[in-house]
Each structure stands twice: as C-alpha cells, then as structure tokens.
Amino acid sequence: MAARTTWTLAAVAVVALAVNACAGSMQVNQKKLAALGLPTPVKAMDKVHDRIAAAADGNLYAGAATVDITTDLARKNMIYLGGFDMGRKNKGVRDPIYAHALYLDDGKAPFVLVTIDTIGYGNDDSKAARARATDRYADRIIIAAIHDHVGPDTVGYWGPALGGFLPLASGRVPEYMAAVEILIANAIDQAALAAKPARLRVSQGNVDPTLSLNIHPQIRNQKDDVVRVLTVEGADGSAIATVANWGCHVEALWDDDKLSADWAGVFYNRIQKDVGGVPLFIEGALGGLVDINPGDAKMALEPEIMEVFLKHMSVDDRLALRDRMGNGLADAVESAVKSGGAAVGPTGITLLSANKAFQFPVKNWIFEYMGNRGLIQRKIKTVDGTTMMSSEITVLQVRKGTEVLMDLASVPGEPAPTVVAELDKLSDAPVKFTMSLGNDEVGYMVREEDWNLPQYEYERTMSLGKTTASTVLRIVRELRDAL
C-alpha cells in the first residue's frame, strides 16, 4: 500500500469529485480457478501437532516448504503489478514468485511463519488463508508479504486507471487472490508434514551499509544495517530453513513490467545453493523510507531517487543492482551464521506466543475513499463517527530452558527505523525480529513525535494516522509483558 505512485493528491481529489469509480466484479470465476490445477489444503498442521503432542518426547520439531505462487494467470499476463504506477499489467514473468513457510512445534502448540513475494496481504486475506490452514491455531500463524514492487497487486491499490492516475477498479484479480489463499495453506501443509526433530541457531550480523539508503536527504543514514537470522536444522545437521530479517524495499527493478521476486529471488537462490533448506526473507525497518541504493554516482545525478531510476537506470543497471542486493544480503546472512553460536535443541526449546486483535482509527481520506469504493478489499466500520480498520499483532518468544533466545513481533505495516528501534527497547532478548507487513498492510508508521517533520510529507499521505505507530508499540508491550 505504501509504495510510491505518480498520482497526486490533487488528482485524487478530482477522482473523488468527478469519477464514479467502480470496483468491478470481485467474484471468483470457478472455472478459471479450477483451470489452475491447485492443490487441496488438508489442514495438516492440526494433525501433525496432535501427533507431536502425543509423542511428548520433549523435542522441538520443524519443517519448511516452498510453493510457487506465480500461477498461469501471471504467465498469461493477466494480473496487475503492485507499486508505482496504477494500471501496470504484467508483460511476462522474469522469474517465479513464492510462498515460503516454516513450521515450528514444541509439543505444546505449533507456530508458523509464512512469507509471500507480493506487495502486501491484508488482514481479511490473512484470516481467510489461515482458516484454510488450521481449525485451531490461526493466532499462531503470521503471513507477511515482502513488499515486492514487481509482484502481484494483492492489495487492490494499483488497478486500471484512467490516464494512469484516475482509479477505476481494484487491481486484485479474484482468481489470483483465491489461488494465493489456497497456495499459502498448501505451503503450511507441506511445512508441517515435513516436521522432524530440529535445532535452532539465532544470530545477527552487519549488512553492507552501501546496499540501502533512506530516500530523504535529511535522514539519509536513518536505516537499519543489521540482519537478524534464525537458522533451523535437523537433529542431524541437515538444513531446514534460514530466516533473514532486514528492512529495505524490494524494488531494485523499480517499475519494470515483468513479474519477479526482484532481489529477494537472488537471495533465495544463493541461500539454497550455499546452505540448503528453505529461505525466508522478512521485512524489518523499511518504512520512513528505506530503499535500495543505486550508488553515490547515480544519486548525485538527481535530487529524487524516483528521477534517478526513471532517467538513469537502464534495465541492465537495474538487474545488476538486483543481483548486488540479493547477494549482499546473502553474504551478510552467511557471515552472521558462521560467527554465531552453536545450535540448540532439539530438547528444551519452548515457543511462547500471544496475539491481539484490535482496531486502528483511519485518519486518511484517501484510504477511506478507496475502501468505500471497493478498490481496497477489507472490512471497515464507523464507531462514533470515526472509521475503524481491524488488524492484529502477534508476538513470539523462543526460549532454551529459562534463557530467552529471541523475540519476534509482527507489525501490520511498514515501520520507520525509529519505530523498530522503539520496538527493540521493549525486549531484553539478544536478538529481536520485527516481522513487518505481518498479517496485514496498513501503510507507513512513523513516531508521533516525528509525524510533522517535513521529510515525512509523503509518508503522512500513506499512513492511517499519527497514532498508528504508538498503537503498535503499546500492544507489543502488552503482549510481551503477558508472556
């Protein structure tokens, strides 16, 4: 939701006054869906957990899976891409996109992390996908998009538009959305069915600071150059999964019109080649606004990064940047794992989790307008004259005996680095993960004390409001205190 677009607030005002926008049919064509040949989810995690709980052997179990979510709809150029210009329909597939799932189970309850190579995934969609995957543990699953700007529009914001900026309909293709829901559940099924006794290694390391930048000149170095890493392996040392948590927009290919996982895809390939198992990339402090760095020479050419890409970055330049980004993150992850401590488990590992559903006040007329017109598909309601949007937050703490190994918190949008720094202060764990866009995408989050700073003019137009970050911080604190 919070990707840059070329349409202005003035243009949106024209839309609100002059265009009777129509969302179009959002009904799934069952024949088109059936033609995709999708698997049938079986809610394996419920059955697998029952088996692990019955064994009561004190082991941690883990399994992981990768499922292709490209679908023939994308291969036949039948979807809209999320990010940048409205109405950007894909013109081919540069490389596949995936859902990656990690299933963890300490014998008391399972916990699942899922990442998908899309621009975002709203709370209503996340609830539906989790309902397909489990009857009992939906509050212990986090599904997070990587915020890929050459991935499908799974939010609805970037559909067909008159003149490129007057929104006419949602960019969500109903059959694609239904397919992604099924494929996420299938990835969870596969991960659960692969579960076996496992060990964990938690570490962190430094990412090359030249890979990213803050697009605002006033705060160019306000970003997070630390990658948090969770490595999961079998009791025999075999690779199960590598989870990397770092904050940076996935948009080295910028406004390209071919579907791709962008630099995250390069990262996946490197980790699979060098380490094995399933790679997961989790967004961290990407808001406010942390982006890929085209280099000092390129950035010196224009005052705005948008102009740098549009005027001075050829397709070959963008592909080279994609490769540098993906390989640079892989280098940092592999170095962090090598310098980290020994793996722990499979005995003695405990997974503590808490979840809270709540409502954000919506103080953004653009979001209200698009939501009311059905361009963004999610449930909203009015309470005492204020539009409210439902969301949720989940926290996870991993312990070895009484020792805390890591804390993880989902954030339902794109927090600025300063917000993630405040989140980190709420935990004494040696390694802290922030799973941005977790189970939702509500736009940018900046601290209340930073809200009126001039550099955040754009972020203010793409945020629910001034108190959004404070609400997240308060709820994470409450949930962690309750563990």
Buried (B, 14 or more C-beta within 10 A) or exposed (E): BBBBBEBEEEBBEBBBEEBEBEBBEBEBEEEBBEEBEBEEBBBBBBEBBEEBBEEEEEBBBBBBBBBEBBBBBBBEBBBBBBBBBBBBBBEEBBBBBBBBBBBBBBBEBBBBBBBBBBBBBBBEBBBBBBBBBBEEBBBBBBBBBBBBBBBBBBBBBBBBBEEBBBBBBBBBBBBBBBBBBBBBBBBBBBBBBBBBBBBBBBBBBEBBEEBBBBBBEEBEEBBBBBBBBBBBBBBEEEBBBBBBBBBBBBBBBBBBBBBBBBBBBBBBBBBBEEBBBBBBBBBBBBBBBBBBBBBEEBBEEBEEBBEBBBEBBEEEBBBBBBBBBBBBBBBBBBBBBEEBEEBBBBBBBBBBBBBBEBBBBBBBBBBBBBBEBBBBBBEBEEEEEEBBBBBBBBBBBBBBEEEBBBBBBBBBBBBBBBBBBBBBEBBEBBBBBBBBBBBBBBBBBBBEEBBEBEBBEBBBBBBBBBBBBBBBBBBBBBBBEEE
